[in-house]
Each structure stands twice: as C-alpha cells, then as structure tokens.
Amino acid sequence: MSDYHINVFYSEEDGGYIADIPDLKSCSAFGATPEAALHEALRAKAAWLETARLHGKAIPLPRYRPAIYAMSA
C-alpha cells in the first residue's frame, strides 16, 4: 500500500510552512521550516489514524495524487 501524500507549502498569511494530508480530512500541521511542518504532519497523521481506529471510523485509502504525477503516469 502506498502512503498518504503530504503537501508542504509556504503561507505568507501564517508566516510559516503548512503541511496537509488531503486524504485525511482536516489533517494538517504548521512549522517554521518545511522539515518542521512535515515532522508535525507525520505526528498529526499518526494521531488522526489512531483516533479513527479508536472510534471505529472509516480510514480512507491513500488516493490523492498531485497533477504533476498524474501527467507522468
């Protein structure tokens, strides 16, 4: 199984980097650097998945693929 895609981008409004996981609703994180945002997103992903399992919620399969990857397929 492939893993969830994580988008990392700079936010002028927030003054730092945002990392989000499109397949996991509302799963995102903030960091002063791209690496920090990614690290926090991985922690958020683990918490999201653990919470979903504890509450018997459906866990979506990784499906999101940025357009750049779809073009090369």
C-alpha atoms as a printed R data frame, in Angstrom:
   type eleno elety resid chain resno       x      y       z
1  ATOM     1    CA   MET     A     1   0.000  0.000   0.000
2  ATOM     2    CA   SER     A     2   1.265  3.457  -0.798
3  ATOM     3    CA   ASP     A     3   1.358  6.119   1.884
4  ATOM     4    CA   TYR     A     4  -0.611  9.340   2.095
5  ATOM     5    CA   HIS     A     5   0.660 12.271   0.050
6  ATOM     6    CA   ILE     A     6   1.667 15.328   2.065
7  ATOM     7    CA   ASN     A     7   1.580 18.822   0.541
8  ATOM     8    CA   VAL     A     8   4.027 21.311   2.045
9  ATOM     9    CA   PHE     A     9   3.776 24.988   1.130
10 ATOM    10    CA   TYR     A    10   4.693 28.393   2.496
11 ATOM    11    CA   SER     A    11   1.890 30.548   3.859
12 ATOM    12    CA   GLU     A    12   2.504 34.294   3.838
13 ATOM    13    CA   GLU     A    13  -0.572 34.778   5.998
14 ATOM    14    CA   ASP     A    14   0.693 32.410   8.689
15 ATOM    15    CA   GLY     A    15   4.369 33.274   8.302
16 ATOM    16    CA   GLY     A    16   5.486 29.664   8.057
17 ATOM    17    CA   TYR     A    17   5.004 26.345   6.343
18 ATOM    18    CA   ILE     A    18   1.821 24.309   6.208
19 ATOM    19    CA   ALA     A    19   1.798 20.565   5.612
20 ATOM    20    CA   ASP     A    20  -1.523 18.936   4.851
21 ATOM    21    CA   ILE     A    21  -2.699 15.445   4.014
22 ATOM    22    CA   PRO     A    22  -5.574 15.752   1.517
23 ATOM    23    CA   ASP     A    23  -6.893 12.217   2.070
24 ATOM    24    CA   LEU     A    24  -7.330 12.757   5.817
25 ATOM    25    CA   LYS     A    25  -9.949 15.433   6.427
26 ATOM    26    CA   SER     A    26  -8.624 18.384   8.442
27 ATOM    27    CA   CYS     A    27  -5.217 16.761   8.964
28 ATOM    28    CA   SER     A    28  -2.572 19.466   8.692
29 ATOM    29    CA   ALA     A    29   0.305 20.996  10.610
30 ATOM    30    CA   PHE     A    30   2.411 24.148  10.842
31 ATOM    31    CA   GLY     A    31   6.163 24.646  11.096
32 ATOM    32    CA   ALA     A    32   8.773 27.390  10.826
33 ATOM    33    CA   THR     A    33  10.588 25.287   8.193
34 ATOM    34    CA   PRO     A    34   9.369 22.744   5.626
35 ATOM    35    CA   GLU     A    35  11.040 19.998   7.660
36 ATOM    36    CA   ALA     A    36   9.312 21.093  10.867
37 ATOM    37    CA   ALA     A    37   5.926 21.200   9.133
38 ATOM    38    CA   LEU     A    38   6.500 17.721   7.686
39 ATOM    39    CA   HIS     A    39   7.540 16.351  11.086
40 ATOM    40    CA   GLU     A    40   4.405 17.778  12.691
41 ATOM    41    CA   ALA     A    41   2.218 16.460   9.849
42 ATOM    42    CA   LEU     A    42   3.550 12.954  10.442
43 ATOM    43    CA   ARG     A    43   2.633 13.286  14.130
44 ATOM    44    CA   ALA     A    44  -0.813 14.603  13.153
45 ATOM    45    CA   LYS     A    45  -1.299 11.682  10.742
46 ATOM    46    CA   ALA     A    46  -0.498  9.151  13.470
47 ATOM    47    CA   ALA     A    47  -2.935 10.847  15.857
48 ATOM    48    CA   TRP     A    48  -5.630 11.079  13.157
49 ATOM    49    CA   LEU     A    49  -5.347  7.381  12.320
50 ATOM    50    CA   GLU     A    50  -5.251  6.295  15.977
51 ATOM    51    CA   THR     A    51  -8.334  8.373  16.783
52 ATOM    52    CA   ALA     A    52 -10.232  6.996  13.789
53 ATOM    53    CA   ARG     A    53  -9.393  3.425  14.845
54 ATOM    54    CA   LEU     A    54 -10.405  4.046  18.468
55 ATOM    55    CA   HIS     A    55 -13.782  5.414  17.385
56 ATOM    56    CA   GLY     A    56 -14.435  2.838  14.662
57 ATOM    57    CA   LYS     A    57 -14.338  5.462  11.915
58 ATOM    58    CA   ALA     A    58 -13.530  4.583   8.318
59 ATOM    59    CA   ILE     A    59  -9.929  5.185   7.300
60 ATOM    60    CA   PRO     A    60  -9.667  6.291   3.677
61 ATOM    61    CA   LEU     A    61  -7.191  4.662   1.349
62 ATOM    62    CA   PRO     A    62  -4.415  6.910   0.028
63 ATOM    63    CA   ARG     A    63  -5.825  8.226  -3.254
64 ATOM    64    CA   TYR     A    64  -4.638 11.823  -3.680
65 ATOM    65    CA   ARG     A    65  -2.050 12.295  -6.415
66 ATOM    66    CA   PRO     A    66  -0.865 15.748  -7.440
67 ATOM    67    CA   ALA     A    67  -1.466 16.599 -11.100
68 ATOM    68    CA   ILE     A    68   2.272 16.527 -11.795
69 ATOM    69    CA   TYR     A    69   2.347 12.784 -11.013
70 ATOM    70    CA   ALA     A    70  -0.828 12.050 -12.940
71 ATOM    71    CA   MET     A    71   0.733 13.571 -16.065
72 ATOM    72    CA   SER     A    72   3.714 11.198 -15.958
73 ATOM    73    CA   ALA     A    73   1.642  8.043 -15.433
